[in-house]
Amino acid sequence: MTTTLRPLASSEIGFVGPHPTTCAFELTVRGPLDIDALTAALAALRAEHPELDAAVAPSGDGFAFVAPVAGAGISDEPGDLLVDPTSALARLHIATLGDRHRVALAVSHALADGTHLFALFARLWTHYTALVRTGATTTAEPHPFPRSAQAVLAELDVPKVSTGRARLDGARWYGAAPVLGTADHADEHLPDTVSLRFSPATTARFREAAQGVGVSALLSGVLLCAERAGFLDEDPAAPIRIGAMTLVDLRHRVRPFLAPTEVTNFVGASYAAPEITGSTDPAALGTAVATAARNDITSGRALAALATATATATATAAEPPVVVSNLGVLDVELPDGLVAEDLRPIVSMDAAGLRVPAGSRRPSPSATIHQISTFRGRLGIDAITLGGTASPAARTAVADRIDTLVQTATRRSPAA
């Protein structure tokens, strides 16, 4: 008989079922990688976080987390990073070419958001480094199974305010729902990602340029202005309302504070839909979006958005907002001789089941998800779109515009 650990909450259940969503961090390193030590590090992490071995199973009208079926394993087979939550909630993936290795910890998004996952990923490398240096590592006592956002919020006084999502009325996005029969290859159902990396010098100048505005605010302005370039057939001078959803980690916005792995997903949202032309000033736009986000945090709107969150991706009559998620400054501990080259956040979902019949255009289930992070002094932006929703030309135009706007900002910095 399967042992039920707990039912999935509304903020978790949409990440499983017919369209399971995986989030991952992938570290690219160069040098000797000790597979035995990495295997032992994963074992230590699983001992501390036994929920990684758990699975998901149907339960009544929904789903439940259940006791381990197979457990979190290691894969070195080529392929995508999608996790099958009916087997285990996590998997470590290793890809090696010469002395270069890509190591990714992938988990079901029902179990973890970016903050939660990175805490696990950093702990994995702490274990690995200790094992390489000393041959041993210290394993903490097992953590209890993470609570859902709804369970935490039930103990808090959540303000009775609107979420602010109505601000998105009239917003547009250049992509559309993927169409049946248009995928030539199996991997075209998977997300399309454009990864941009900026040098430490460029990153430092961008930070200087953001003085008085804020780095997150200026980046929001840059990304939303760049999204305007995706409307390839529109007059650049014409204003277009583009929806924006700024994600806010709320673990330190409640009392008592929540540890990163204490709760599965604890991210609220602030909504905006500014009118943008090809010449809109990113700094002014970013300031307005950041001000709205601060007000939404203070008023409790961001918390209300979390309280009513559902994760289900479906084709609807409403246009989706562009998602802006700033993961901040990230780093991991590594032993001598192993050189980190890149750290990449990943969100992956198979869009095959979301394709719609050919005919009139339908809105995409999601717009671009912009994942921002800074790793070892380098600003990184990963622009992720659901497979088949945005044309290659549109995605390229947006990426080129991001690069141009970042470089333009650095030329305006005091040190330039």
C-alpha positions as CSV (number, residue, x, y, z in Angstrom):
1,M,0.0,0.0,0.0
2,T,1.3,3.5,-0.9
3,T,1.9,5.8,2.0
4,T,0.6,9.3,1.6
5,L,2.8,12.0,2.9
6,R,0.4,14.9,2.3
7,P,-1.9,16.2,-0.5
8,L,-0.6,18.7,-3.0
9,A,-1.8,22.2,-2.4
10,S,-3.2,24.6,-5.1
11,S,0.2,26.2,-5.6
12,E,1.8,22.8,-6.3
13,I,-0.8,20.7,-8.1
14,G,-0.5,22.4,-11.5
15,F,3.2,21.4,-11.7
16,V,2.3,17.7,-11.9
17,G,-0.3,15.8,-13.9
18,P,-0.4,16.0,-17.7
19,H,2.1,18.9,-17.9
20,P,4.7,18.3,-15.2
21,T,7.2,21.1,-14.8
22,T,10.8,20.7,-13.8
23,C,13.2,23.4,-12.4
24,A,16.9,22.8,-12.3
25,F,20.3,24.4,-11.7
26,E,23.1,23.4,-14.1
27,L,26.7,24.1,-13.2
28,T,29.3,23.8,-15.9
29,V,32.8,23.0,-14.5
30,R,36.2,22.3,-16.0
31,G,38.7,19.9,-14.4
32,P,38.6,16.6,-12.5
33,L,35.1,15.6,-11.4
34,D,35.0,12.7,-8.9
35,I,31.9,10.8,-9.7
36,D,32.1,8.6,-6.6
37,A,32.3,11.7,-4.4
38,L,29.4,13.3,-6.3
39,T,27.3,10.2,-5.8
40,A,28.1,10.2,-2.1
41,A,27.3,13.9,-1.9
42,L,23.8,13.2,-3.5
43,A,23.3,10.4,-0.9
44,A,24.1,12.9,1.9
45,L,21.7,15.4,0.5
46,R,19.0,12.8,0.2
47,A,19.5,11.8,3.8
48,E,19.1,15.4,4.9
49,H,16.1,15.9,2.5
50,P,14.3,12.6,2.1
51,E,11.5,14.4,0.2
52,L,13.8,14.2,-2.9
53,D,13.1,10.5,-3.0
54,A,9.3,10.9,-2.6
55,A,6.9,10.7,-5.6
56,V,3.5,12.0,-6.7
57,A,0.4,9.9,-7.2
58,P,-3.2,10.5,-8.0
59,S,-5.4,10.9,-4.9
60,G,-9.1,11.5,-5.0
61,D,-9.7,14.6,-7.3
62,G,-6.1,15.7,-7.0
63,F,-2.6,14.4,-6.3
64,A,-0.6,13.6,-3.2
65,F,3.1,13.3,-2.3
66,V,3.7,9.7,-1.5
67,A,6.5,7.6,0.0
68,P,9.5,6.8,-2.3
69,V,8.9,4.6,-5.4
70,A,12.4,4.5,-7.0
71,G,14.2,7.4,-5.3
72,A,16.3,10.2,-6.7
73,G,19.0,8.8,-8.9
74,I,21.8,9.9,-11.2
75,S,21.6,10.0,-15.0
76,D,24.4,10.4,-17.6
77,E,22.2,9.7,-20.6
78,P,21.8,12.4,-23.2
79,G,18.4,14.1,-23.1
80,D,16.3,16.7,-21.4
81,L,16.1,17.4,-17.7
82,L,12.4,16.7,-17.2
83,V,11.7,14.9,-14.0
84,D,9.0,12.3,-13.8
85,P,7.4,13.0,-10.4
86,T,5.6,9.6,-10.4
87,S,9.0,8.0,-9.9
88,A,10.9,10.5,-7.8
89,L,10.9,14.3,-7.2
90,A,14.5,14.8,-8.1
91,R,17.4,13.6,-10.4
92,L,21.0,14.5,-10.8
93,H,22.2,14.7,-14.4
94,I,25.8,14.6,-15.4
95,A,27.1,15.3,-19.0
96,T,30.8,15.1,-19.7
97,L,32.8,16.1,-22.7
98,G,36.6,15.9,-22.2
99,D,37.5,17.8,-19.0
100,R,34.3,19.8,-19.1
101,H,31.2,18.7,-17.1
102,R,27.6,19.9,-16.8
103,V,26.0,18.9,-13.5
104,A,22.4,19.6,-13.0
105,L,20.1,19.0,-10.0
106,A,16.5,18.8,-11.4
107,V,13.4,18.7,-9.2
108,S,9.7,18.8,-9.7
109,H,8.5,22.4,-9.4
110,A,5.8,21.1,-7.1
111,L,8.5,20.5,-4.5
112,A,10.7,23.6,-5.0
113,D,11.0,27.1,-6.4
114,G,14.2,28.7,-7.3
115,T,15.2,29.8,-3.7
116,H,14.4,26.3,-2.3
117,L,16.2,24.5,-5.2
118,F,19.4,26.6,-5.0
119,A,19.7,25.9,-1.3
120,L,19.7,22.2,-2.2
121,F,22.1,22.6,-5.0
122,A,24.6,24.7,-3.0
123,R,24.4,22.0,-0.2
124,L,25.1,19.3,-2.7
125,W,28.4,21.0,-3.7
126,T,29.3,21.7,-0.1
127,H,29.0,17.9,0.5
128,Y,31.0,17.2,-2.6
129,T,33.8,19.6,-1.7
130,A,34.1,18.2,1.8
131,L,34.3,14.7,0.4
132,V,37.0,15.6,-2.1
133,R,39.1,17.5,0.5
134,T,38.8,15.2,3.5
135,G,37.1,12.0,2.4
136,A,34.1,12.7,4.6
137,T,31.1,15.1,5.1
138,T,28.8,15.9,7.9
139,T,25.2,15.0,7.3
140,A,22.5,16.9,9.2
141,E,19.4,15.4,10.7
142,P,16.6,14.8,8.2
143,H,14.4,17.8,7.5
144,P,10.7,17.4,7.8
145,F,8.7,17.3,4.5
146,P,8.3,20.9,3.3
147,R,5.0,22.6,3.9
148,S,2.9,24.2,1.2
149,A,2.5,27.9,0.9
150,Q,-1.2,27.5,1.7
151,A,-0.4,25.7,5.0
152,V,1.9,28.5,6.0
153,L,-0.5,31.2,5.0
154,A,-3.3,29.5,7.0
155,E,-1.4,30.5,10.1
156,L,-0.9,34.1,9.0
157,D,-3.2,37.1,8.8
158,V,-3.2,37.5,5.0
159,P,-4.6,40.9,4.0
160,K,-8.0,40.8,2.3
161,V,-7.0,42.8,-0.8
162,S,-7.1,42.1,-4.5
163,T,-4.1,40.5,-6.2
164,G,-3.7,43.3,-8.7
165,R,-3.9,40.8,-11.6
166,A,-6.7,42.9,-13.2
167,R,-4.0,45.4,-14.2
168,L,-3.1,43.0,-17.0
169,D,-6.4,43.7,-18.8
170,G,-5.6,44.7,-22.4
171,A,-2.0,43.5,-22.3
172,R,-0.5,41.6,-25.3
173,W,2.3,39.2,-26.1
174,Y,3.8,38.4,-29.5
175,G,3.7,34.6,-29.0
176,A,0.7,32.3,-29.4
177,A,-0.5,28.9,-28.2
178,P,1.5,26.1,-30.0
179,V,-0.3,24.5,-32.8
180,L,-0.9,20.8,-33.4
181,G,1.1,19.2,-36.2
182,T,3.8,21.9,-36.4
183,A,6.6,20.3,-34.4
184,D,9.1,18.6,-36.7
185,H,11.2,17.1,-33.9
186,A,10.3,15.7,-30.5
187,D,12.4,18.3,-28.6
188,E,10.4,21.1,-30.2
189,H,7.8,20.5,-27.4
190,L,10.4,21.6,-24.9
191,P,11.2,25.2,-23.9
192,D,13.3,27.4,-26.0
193,T,16.0,29.2,-24.0
194,V,18.3,32.1,-25.0
195,S,21.1,32.5,-22.5
196,L,23.0,35.8,-22.3
197,R,26.1,36.2,-20.2
198,F,27.9,39.5,-19.6
199,S,31.5,39.9,-18.6
200,P,32.5,41.0,-15.0
201,A,33.5,44.4,-16.4
202,T,30.1,44.9,-18.1
203,T,28.3,43.6,-15.0
204,A,30.2,46.1,-12.8
205,R,29.4,49.0,-15.1
206,F,25.7,48.0,-15.3
207,R,25.6,48.1,-11.5
208,E,27.1,51.5,-11.5
209,A,24.6,52.7,-14.1
210,A,21.8,51.4,-11.9
211,Q,22.7,53.7,-8.9
212,G,19.7,55.6,-7.9
213,V,17.4,53.3,-9.8
214,G,18.4,49.8,-8.5
215,V,19.8,46.9,-10.3
216,S,16.5,44.9,-10.3
217,A,14.5,47.9,-11.4
218,L,16.8,48.7,-14.3
219,L,16.9,45.0,-15.4
220,S,13.1,44.9,-15.3
221,G,13.0,48.0,-17.5
222,V,15.6,46.5,-19.9
223,L,13.7,43.2,-20.2
224,L,10.3,44.7,-20.7
225,C,11.6,47.2,-23.3
226,A,13.3,44.3,-25.1
227,E,10.1,42.3,-25.1
228,R,8.6,45.1,-27.3
229,A,11.1,44.1,-30.0
230,G,9.3,40.8,-30.3
231,F,6.3,42.4,-32.0
232,L,8.1,42.2,-35.4
233,D,5.3,43.5,-37.6
234,E,4.3,46.4,-35.4
235,D,5.4,50.1,-35.8
236,P,8.2,50.6,-33.2
237,A,6.6,54.0,-32.4
238,A,3.2,52.5,-31.6
239,P,2.6,51.9,-27.8
240,I,1.8,48.3,-26.9
241,R,0.6,47.3,-23.4
242,I,2.8,44.4,-22.2
243,G,1.9,42.5,-19.1
244,A,4.6,42.0,-16.5
245,M,4.6,39.6,-13.5
246,T,7.5,40.4,-11.1
247,L,8.1,37.4,-8.8
248,V,8.9,38.1,-5.2
249,D,10.3,35.6,-2.7
250,L,8.3,36.2,0.5
251,R,10.1,33.9,2.9
252,H,11.5,37.0,4.7
253,R,8.3,39.0,4.3
254,V,6.5,36.9,6.9
255,R,7.2,36.4,10.6
256,P,8.8,34.2,11.6
257,F,11.1,34.0,8.6
258,L,11.0,30.8,6.6
259,A,14.1,28.9,5.8
260,P,14.6,28.2,2.0
261,T,13.6,24.5,2.2
262,E,11.0,24.9,4.9
263,V,8.3,25.5,2.3
264,T,7.9,24.2,-1.3
265,N,7.0,27.4,-3.3
266,F,6.7,30.7,-1.5
267,V,6.8,33.3,-4.3
268,G,4.2,36.1,-4.6
269,A,3.7,38.3,-7.6
270,S,3.3,42.0,-8.6
271,Y,1.5,42.8,-11.8
272,A,1.9,45.7,-14.2
273,A,1.0,46.4,-17.8
274,P,2.9,49.5,-19.0
275,E,2.6,50.9,-22.5
276,I,5.9,50.4,-24.3
277,T,7.3,51.8,-27.6
278,G,10.6,51.1,-29.2
279,S,12.0,54.2,-27.6
280,T,10.7,53.8,-24.0
281,D,13.4,54.6,-21.4
282,P,14.3,51.4,-19.5
283,A,15.2,53.2,-16.3
284,A,12.0,55.1,-16.1
285,L,9.9,52.0,-16.9
286,G,11.9,49.9,-14.5
287,T,11.4,52.4,-11.7
288,A,7.6,52.4,-12.2
289,V,7.5,48.6,-12.2
290,A,9.7,48.4,-9.1
291,T,7.7,51.0,-7.3
292,A,4.5,49.0,-8.0
293,A,6.2,45.9,-6.7
294,R,7.3,47.6,-3.5
295,N,3.8,48.9,-2.9
296,D,2.3,45.5,-3.6
297,I,4.6,43.9,-1.0
298,T,3.8,46.6,1.6
299,S,0.0,46.4,1.0
300,G,-0.1,42.6,1.1
301,R,-1.1,42.2,-2.6
302,A,2.0,40.0,-3.3
303,L,1.0,37.8,-0.4
304,A,-2.6,37.7,-1.6
305,A,-1.3,36.6,-5.0
306,L,0.5,33.7,-3.4
307,A,-2.5,32.8,-1.3
308,T,-4.6,32.4,-4.4
309,A,-1.9,30.9,-6.6
310,T,-2.5,28.1,-9.0
311,A,0.2,26.7,-11.2
312,T,-1.8,25.2,-14.0
313,A,-0.7,26.1,-17.5
314,T,-3.6,26.2,-19.9
315,A,-4.6,28.0,-23.0
316,T,-7.0,30.8,-22.1
317,A,-8.6,33.9,-23.7
318,A,-6.2,36.2,-21.7
319,E,-2.7,37.1,-22.9
320,P,0.0,36.0,-20.5
321,P,2.4,38.4,-18.7
322,V,6.1,38.4,-19.1
323,V,7.7,36.9,-16.0
324,V,10.7,38.6,-14.4
325,S,12.5,36.6,-11.7
326,N,15.7,37.9,-10.2
327,L,17.5,35.1,-8.3
328,G,20.2,37.4,-7.1
329,V,23.9,36.7,-6.5
330,L,24.6,32.9,-6.5
331,D,27.7,30.9,-5.7
332,V,28.7,27.4,-4.7
333,E,31.7,25.9,-2.9
334,L,34.1,23.9,-5.1
335,P,37.4,22.1,-4.4
336,D,40.7,23.3,-5.8
337,G,41.2,22.3,-9.4
338,L,37.6,22.3,-10.3
339,V,36.8,25.6,-12.1
340,A,33.2,26.9,-12.4
341,E,32.4,28.3,-15.9
342,D,28.7,28.9,-15.8
343,L,25.6,28.5,-13.6
344,R,22.3,28.2,-15.4
345,P,18.7,28.2,-14.0
346,I,16.4,26.0,-16.0
347,V,12.6,25.7,-16.2
348,S,11.3,22.9,-18.4
349,M,7.9,21.6,-19.4
350,D,6.7,19.4,-22.2
351,A,4.2,21.5,-24.2
352,A,3.0,18.7,-26.4
353,G,-0.3,18.5,-24.5
354,L,-0.8,22.2,-24.7
355,R,-0.9,22.4,-28.5
356,V,-4.2,23.5,-30.0
357,P,-5.8,22.9,-33.4
358,A,-4.8,25.0,-36.3
359,G,-7.0,28.0,-37.0
360,S,-7.5,31.3,-35.4
361,R,-4.7,32.5,-33.1
362,R,-5.0,31.6,-29.4
363,P,-3.0,33.2,-26.6
364,S,0.0,31.3,-25.3
365,P,-0.3,29.6,-21.9
366,S,2.8,31.5,-20.8
367,A,5.0,34.4,-22.1
368,T,8.8,34.7,-21.7
369,I,10.2,33.8,-18.3
370,H,13.3,35.9,-17.7
371,Q,15.5,34.3,-15.1
372,I,18.2,36.7,-13.8
373,S,21.2,35.7,-11.8
374,T,24.8,36.8,-11.1
375,F,27.4,34.1,-10.8
376,R,31.0,34.9,-10.0
377,G,30.7,38.5,-11.1
378,R,28.9,37.8,-14.4
379,L,25.3,38.9,-15.0
380,G,23.2,36.2,-16.6
381,I,19.8,36.4,-18.2
382,D,18.0,33.3,-19.4
383,A,14.9,34.0,-21.5
384,I,12.7,30.9,-21.6
385,T,9.6,30.4,-23.8
386,L,7.3,27.4,-24.0
387,G,8.1,25.3,-27.0
388,G,6.4,26.4,-30.2
389,T,4.9,29.7,-28.7
390,A,7.4,32.3,-30.0
391,S,9.1,32.4,-33.4
392,P,12.9,32.1,-33.7
393,A,12.9,35.6,-35.2
394,A,11.0,37.1,-32.3
395,R,13.2,35.4,-29.7
396,T,16.3,36.6,-31.5
397,A,15.0,40.2,-31.7
398,V,14.3,40.2,-28.0
399,A,17.7,38.7,-27.1
400,D,19.5,41.2,-29.4
401,R,17.6,44.1,-27.8
402,I,18.5,42.9,-24.3
403,D,22.1,42.9,-25.2
404,T,21.9,46.4,-26.8
405,L,20.1,47.9,-23.8
406,V,22.5,46.4,-21.3
407,Q,25.5,47.7,-23.3
408,T,23.8,51.1,-23.7
409,A,23.3,51.3,-19.9
410,T,26.9,50.5,-19.2
411,R,28.1,53.4,-21.5
412,R,26.1,55.7,-19.3
413,S,27.6,54.5,-16.1
414,P,29.9,56.9,-14.1
415,A,32.9,54.7,-14.8
416,A,32.3,54.5,-18.6
